[in-house]
């Protein structure tokens, strides 16, 4: 059985080798790789081709007149952080309308409880496609290329 020190040594050597591999590849003749200045660019995370558009599902707030009133922050309807909120919303994509409506009503109940969102009368779960170069580029264009409203529901508030 490995001692804690031996395990730590093995882990350190393994991670060191993992980060050394791109450097060794860059030392090889060009016919073996595409050389650039980024040392870990041969890792799949950085070298895999990406689609031109990125799909994102989010929650839109609507005021009493039905006009868009911004996006609902993910911490309002999911305290677990942005990744958990995105996973929660992605579950609404393939669902039947009744299941989507249940997810929407759950989010609407959280919005109803949020004091800073009293102006919100309805919420929508929106599936949108963005071009990352436009969103994160100099123009900062945050408008989606296309969007589809999956479901809309009312925010019900009860006077207590």
LOVEXKE-167152 format. One record per residue: residue number from 0; residue in one letter; z, x, y of N, C-alpha, C in turn. Coordinates in steps of 0.05 Angstrom, whole numbers, plus 5000, padded with zeros to 4 digits. Each point is the difference from the previous one (the first is absolute). Last residue first. Layout:
% residues N
[pt NUM A [Z X Y] [Z X Y] [Z X Y]],
...
This chain:
% residues 160
[pt 159 X [5047 4002 5782] [5026 4998 4987] [5022 4995 5020]],
[pt 158 X [4886 4991 4984] [5022 5002 5020] [5026 4996 4986]],
[pt 157 X [4907 5039 4958] [5018 4978 4999] [5022 5004 5020]],
[pt 156 X [4892 5034 4978] [5027 5007 5010] [5016 4974 5000]],
[pt 155 X [4904 5043 4954] [5017 4977 5004] [5028 5009 5009]],
[pt 154 X [4893 5033 4998] [5027 5012 5001] [5018 4977 5007]],
[pt 153 X [4901 4994 4949] [5017 4995 5023] [5026 5014 4997]],
[pt 152 X [4904 5034 4955] [5021 4980 4997] [5018 4999 5025]],
[pt 151 X [4900 5040 4948] [5015 4995 5025] [5022 4981 4994]],
[pt 150 X [4929 5074 4943] [5016 4976 5001] [5014 4999 5027]],
[pt 149 X [4930 5064 4980] [5006 4990 4973] [5015 4974 5000]],
[pt 148 X [4928 5049 5070] [5027 4988 4999] [5004 4988 4972]],
[pt 147 X [4936 5084 5032] [5000 4974 4987] [5029 4990 5000]],
[pt 146 X [4928 5079 5051] [5027 4990 4992] [4997 4972 4988]],
[pt 145 X [4944 5099 5036] [4999 4972 4992] [5028 4992 4991]],
[pt 144 X [4990 5080 5046] [4971 4995 4997] [4995 4971 4992]],
[pt 143 X [5090 5023 5055] [4988 5003 4974] [4969 4996 5001]],
[pt 142 X [5063 5039 5081] [4988 4975 4990] [4987 5005 4973]],
[pt 141 X [5043 5067 5059] [5016 4988 4978] [4989 4973 4990]],
[pt 140 X [4971 5096 5054] [4991 4972 4996] [5014 4988 4976]],
[pt 139 X [5003 5091 5052] [5022 4984 4991] [4993 4970 4997]],
[pt 138 X [4949 5084 5030] [4998 4974 5011] [5024 4982 4993]],
[pt 137 X [4989 5091 4965] [5007 4999 5029] [4999 4972 5012]],
[pt 136 X [5019 5001 4896] [4983 5017 5016] [5008 4998 5030]],
[pt 135 X [5034 4948 4923] [5015 5024 5006] [4984 5020 5018]],
[pt 134 X [4962 4915 4974] [5027 4993 5006] [5016 5025 5010]],
[pt 133 X [4910 5009 4970] [5001 4984 5025] [5029 4995 5008]],
[pt 132 X [4982 5044 4918] [4991 5017 5022] [5001 4986 5027]],
[pt 131 X [5020 4952 4917] [5022 5018 5010] [4991 5018 5024]],
[pt 130 X [4966 4901 4975] [4988 5027 4997] [5020 5019 5011]],
[pt 129 X [5020 4899 4955] [4999 5018 5023] [4985 5025 4993]],
[pt 128 X [5021 4890 4966] [4988 5026 4993] [4996 5016 5025]],
[pt 127 X [5069 4912 4964] [4981 5012 5019] [4990 5027 4990]],
[pt 126 X [5061 4902 4981] [4988 5022 4985] [4978 5012 5018]],
[pt 125 X [5092 4936 5020] [4973 5008 5006] [4992 5024 4983]],
[pt 124 X [5074 4913 5013] [4997 5025 4985] [4970 5006 5002]],
[pt 123 X [5063 4942 5072] [4976 5002 4982] [5002 5026 4985]],
[pt 122 X [5068 4926 5060] [4993 5027 4991] [4976 4998 4982]],
[pt 121 X [5052 4939 5086] [4986 5002 4974] [4997 5029 4993]],
[pt 120 X [5048 4977 5078] [4999 4973 4988] [4988 5000 4973]],
[pt 119 X [5052 5071 5075] [4980 4998 4978] [5003 4972 4987]],
[pt 118 X [5057 5036 5071] [4975 4990 5011] [4979 4995 4977]],
[pt 117 X [5087 5041 4985] [5003 4971 5005] [4974 4987 5010]],
[pt 116 X [5031 5094 4969] [4974 4987 4994] [5002 4970 5003]],
[pt 115 X [5073 5063 5011] [4979 5010 5018] [4973 4988 4994]],
[pt 114 X [5079 4979 4947] [5004 4991 5027] [4977 5009 5019]],
[pt 113 X [4998 4979 4892] [4999 5023 5019] [5001 4990 5028]],
[pt 112 X [4995 4943 4922] [5027 5011 5004] [5001 5023 5020]],
[pt 111 X [4918 4958 4974] [5017 4979 5013] [5028 5011 5006]],
[pt 110 X [4940 5053 4949] [4992 5000 5029] [5017 4980 5015]],
[pt 109 X [5011 5003 4907] [5011 5024 5012] [4993 5001 5030]],
[pt 108 X [4963 4931 4951] [5029 4996 5001] [5013 5024 5013]],
[pt 107 X [4908 5004 4982] [5005 4982 5023] [5030 4995 5003]],
[pt 106 X [4969 5048 4924] [4998 5016 5024] [5007 4984 5025]],
[pt 105 X [4996 4953 4920] [5023 5019 4998] [5000 5018 5025]],
[pt 104 X [4928 4942 4989] [5024 4985 5008] [5025 5018 4999]],
[pt 103 X [4918 5036 4968] [4999 4995 5029] [5025 4986 5010]],
[pt 102 X [4989 5012 4908] [5005 5026 5012] [5001 4997 5031]],
[pt 101 X [4974 4925 4951] [5029 5005 4995] [5008 5027 5013]],
[pt 100 X [4909 4975 5002] [5016 4983 5019] [5029 5005 4996]],
[pt 99 X [4941 5041 4940] [4997 5012 5027] [5018 4985 5020]],
[pt 98 X [4993 4964 4915] [5016 5024 4999] [4999 5014 5027]],
[pt 97 X [4946 4925 4989] [5028 4991 4999] [5018 5024 5000]],
[pt 96 X [4906 5015 4996] [5009 4992 5026] [5029 4991 5000]],
[pt 95 X [4971 5071 4928] [4990 4974 5006] [5013 4991 5027]],
[pt 94 X [4989 5106 4982] [5014 4976 4991] [4986 4974 5007]],
[pt 93 X [4980 5098 5020] [4986 4987 4978] [5012 4973 4992]],
[pt 92 X [5037 5048 5079] [4971 5001 4999] [4987 4984 4977]],
[pt 91 X [5097 5018 5019] [4988 4975 5009] [4970 4999 4997]],
[pt 90 X [5054 5078 4982] [5003 4981 4979] [4988 4972 5008]],
[pt 89 X [5006 5072 5062] [4977 5003 4982] [5002 4980 4977]],
[pt 88 X [5072 5006 5061] [4977 4986 5011] [4976 5002 4982]],
[pt 87 X [5078 5049 4976] [5006 4971 5000] [4976 4984 5010]],
[pt 86 X [4994 5093 5005] [4998 4991 4972] [5006 4971 4998]],
[pt 85 X [5013 5039 5084] [4971 4999 4993] [4996 4991 4972]],
[pt 84 X [5088 5013 5028] [4989 4977 5013] [4970 4997 4994]],
[pt 83 X [5046 5076 4969] [5008 4976 4985] [4988 4975 5012]],
[pt 82 X [4985 5081 5046] [4986 5000 4974] [5007 4975 4983]],
[pt 81 X [5046 5013 5084] [4972 4993 5003] [4985 4999 4973]],
[pt 80 X [5107 4983 5001] [4982 5019 5012] [4971 4991 4998]],
[pt 79 X [5081 4950 4972] [4997 5023 4984] [4981 5021 5011]],
[pt 78 X [5026 4907 5031] [5017 5022 5010] [4996 5026 4985]],
[pt 77 X [4939 4911 5025] [5005 5018 4977] [5017 5023 5009]],
[pt 76 X [4972 4930 5060] [4998 4986 4975] [5004 5017 4975]],
[pt 75 X [5009 5035 5090] [5009 4973 5003] [5001 4985 4973]],
[pt 74 X [4965 5089 5013] [5029 4999 4995] [5011 4972 5004]],
[pt 73 X [4907 5022 5018] [5007 4998 4971] [5029 4998 4995]],
[pt 72 X [4952 4962 5090] [5010 5025 4989] [5008 4997 4971]],
[pt 71 X [4925 4940 5049] [5029 4999 4993] [5008 5026 4987]],
[pt 70 X [4920 4985 5076] [5006 5003 4971] [5030 4998 4996]],
[pt 69 X [4944 4950 5083] [5006 5026 4989] [5005 5000 4970]],
[pt 68 X [4975 4922 5048] [5023 5010 5015] [5009 5027 4989]],
[pt 67 X [4911 4922 5000] [5013 5023 4989] [5021 5011 5018]],
[pt 66 X [4978 4896 5005] [4988 5025 5009] [5014 5023 4986]],
[pt 65 X [5021 4903 4996] [4983 5011 4979] [4986 5026 5008]],
[pt 64 X [5068 4947 5049] [4973 4991 5005] [4980 5010 4979]],
[pt 63 X [5093 5025 4998] [4998 4971 4997] [4973 4989 5005]],
[pt 62 X [5001 5101 4969] [5018 4985 5017] [4996 4970 4997]],
[pt 61 X [4987 5083 4926] [4986 4982 5018] [5020 4985 5017]],
[pt 60 X [4992 5097 4935] [5016 4979 5012] [4982 4983 5018]],
[pt 59 X [4979 5065 4908] [4994 4993 5029] [5018 4978 5009]],
[pt 58 X [4999 5079 4916] [5009 4973 5009] [4995 4997 5030]],
[pt 57 X [4948 5062 4918] [5021 5000 5019] [5006 4971 5009]],
[pt 56 X [4938 5075 4932] [5009 4972 5002] [5025 5000 5018]],
[pt 55 X [4908 5067 4980] [5029 4998 5007] [5007 4971 5004]],
[pt 54 X [4917 5077 4966] [5009 4973 5000] [5030 4999 5005]],
[pt 53 X [4917 5071 5028] [5025 4998 4987] [5010 4971 5003]],
[pt 52 X [4898 5057 5004] [5019 4980 5010] [5025 5000 4983]],
[pt 51 X [4931 5062 4980] [4999 5000 5029] [5020 4980 5013]],
[pt 50 X [5020 5049 4904] [4981 4980 5010] [5001 4999 5031]],
[pt 49 X [5020 5092 4948] [5013 4975 5007] [4980 4980 5009]],
[pt 48 X [5004 5095 4934] [4987 4984 5020] [5014 4974 5005]],
[pt 47 X [5051 5089 4968] [4987 4976 4989] [4987 4985 5022]],
[pt 46 X [5055 5080 5013] [4972 5005 4994] [4985 4976 4989]],
[pt 45 X [5097 5007 5023] [4985 5007 5024] [4969 5002 4995]],
[pt 44 X [5063 4977 4930] [5009 4983 5023] [4983 5006 5025]],
[pt 43 X [4991 5053 4920] [4986 4975 4999] [5007 4982 5024]],
[pt 42 X [5003 5106 5009] [5017 4980 4987] [4985 4973 5002]],
[pt 41 X [4970 5080 5043] [4988 4995 4974] [5017 4980 4984]],
[pt 40 X [5024 5034 5087] [4978 4980 5002] [4987 4995 4973]],
[pt 39 X [5077 5058 5036] [5003 4981 4978] [4978 4979 4999]],
[pt 38 X [5004 5074 5067] [5007 5011 4974] [5002 4980 4977]],
[pt 37 X [4935 5005 5088] [5024 4985 4993] [5008 5007 4972]],
[pt 36 X [4921 5034 5045] [5024 5013 5010] [5026 4984 4992]],
[pt 35 X [4906 5005 4940] [5007 4992 5027] [5027 5012 5007]],
[pt 34 X [4916 4997 4916] [5022 5014 5014] [5004 4988 5028]],
[pt 33 X [4964 4968 4899] [4993 4997 5028] [5023 5012 5017]],
[pt 32 X [4973 5035 4898] [5015 4980 5016] [4988 4998 5028]],
[pt 31 X [4966 5059 4931] [5020 4986 4984] [5015 4978 5015]],
[pt 30 X [4932 5061 5037] [4987 4983 4980] [5020 4984 4984]],
[pt 29 X [5026 5067 5066] [4994 4973 5010] [4987 4982 4979]],
[pt 28 X [5067 5081 4969] [4974 4998 5014] [4994 4970 5006]],
[pt 27 X [5103 5022 4995] [4978 5002 4982] [4974 4999 5015]],
[pt 26 X [5086 4986 5040] [4994 5029 4997] [4976 5004 4981]],
[pt 25 X [5037 4913 5016] [4986 5009 5024] [4993 5030 4998]],
[pt 24 X [5051 4962 4930] [4973 4989 5000] [4984 5010 5024]],
[pt 23 X [5090 5021 4997] [4986 5016 4980] [4971 4990 4999]],
[pt 22 X [5057 4951 5053] [4996 5026 5012] [4984 5018 4981]],
[pt 21 X [5027 4914 4970] [4978 4999 5020] [4995 5027 5013]],
[pt 20 X [5073 4997 4937] [4973 4995 4988] [4978 4998 5021]],
[pt 19 X [5096 5007 5018] [4985 5025 5000] [4972 4996 4990]],
[pt 18 X [5068 4931 5002] [4990 5006 5027] [4983 5025 5001]],
[pt 17 X [5038 4975 4918] [4984 4977 5009] [4989 5005 5027]],
[pt 16 X [5061 5062 4964] [4974 5002 4987] [4981 4978 5010]],
[pt 15 X [5090 4997 5027] [4986 5023 5013] [4972 5003 4989]],
[pt 14 X [5055 4935 4960] [4991 4991 5027] [4986 5023 5014]],
[pt 13 X [5038 5021 4917] [4979 4980 4997] [4989 4991 5026]],
[pt 12 X [5074 5058 4999] [4976 5014 4991] [4976 4981 4998]],
[pt 11 X [5085 4963 5018] [4991 5016 5023] [4974 5015 4993]],
[pt 10 X [5042 4951 4931] [4989 4982 5021] [4989 5015 5024]],
[pt 9 X [5045 5048 4933] [4975 4990 4989] [4986 4981 5021]],
[pt 8 X [5086 5033 5020] [4980 5022 5001] [4973 4990 4990]],
[pt 7 X [5073 4941 4994] [4993 5004 5028] [4978 5022 5003]],
[pt 6 X [5036 4985 4914] [4984 4977 5009] [4990 5003 5029]],
[pt 5 X [5061 5063 4966] [4973 5004 4988] [4981 4977 5007]],
[pt 4 X [5090 4994 5029] [4986 5022 5014] [4972 5005 4989]],
[pt 3 X [5057 4935 4958] [4991 4991 5027] [4985 5022 5015]],
[pt 2 X [4995 5007 4895] [5022 4999 5019] [4990 4990 5027]],
[pt 1 X [4956 4976 4901] [4998 5016 5025] [5025 4997 5017]],
[pt 0 X [4992 4995 4889] [5000 4983 5024] [5000 5018 5025]],
